[in-house]
Amino acid sequence: SQTIHQWPATLVQPVGSPLSLECTVEGTSNPNLYWYRQAAGRGLQLLFYSVGIGQISSEVPQNLSASRPQDRQFILSSKKLLLSDSGFYLCACADRYNQPQHFGDGTRLSI
Amino acid sequence: AQKVTQAQTEISVVEKEDVTLDCVYETRDTTYYLFWYKQPPSGELVFLIRRNSFDEQNEISGRYSWNFQKSTSSFNFTITASQVVDSAVYFCALSAGRSGNTGKLIFGQGTTLQVKP
């Protein structure tokens, strides 16, 4: 079964600082990978997804970017954080074709 | 457009009561998948069930059961004899259409369930 590692678990960053959140996956090959954000309250918003190395699709225009340098590594970045970037960031992984997505433990980001 | 609506923002029950969480979805696609996830206070999302649009059989797993009705575009979740450990936020999600090949999920806003002892 898949195991998803996310770090750090919590992060406090000043406005204008850079960001790098990393997600790695074990137990599967060539998965679909996703980054979600959950703002205070509860809704989950899909930020980026990737169906392969170097292939990134962005769902909403924003201050963030994503990269997939290796098959099982997905990185969320920002050059300059905004207050609105605060939230709970979740990485998810799925085998192809609508298999259930499995989530990491998340990173709580406070700006 | 695709949408998932969980009209119940918060539900509070006493332990051992049965509780049903509602989920209504919208999609024009004939092939789609529905999911339920649980988010306990610790924050991680736990997968509970996946249903495809061609399988309307209800499913039971222990105290959990799911009622999928295409006629009303609903995929409701019932917990029988609720326990304090069931306290969490529950999300219903949809994967359909163009998102189907990538597995992108559209989440409802979630229902917070509080089970009191």
Interface residues (C-beta under 8 A of the other chain):
Chain A: N32 Y34 G41 R42 G43 L44 L46 Y49 V51 S57 E59 F88 L90 A92 A94 R96 Y97 N98 Q99 P100 Q101 H102 F103 G104 D105 G106 R108
Chain B: Y33 F35 Y37 Q39 S42 G43 E44 L45 V46 F47 R50 N52 V89 F91 S95 G100 N101 T102 G103 K104 L105 F107 Q109 G110 T112
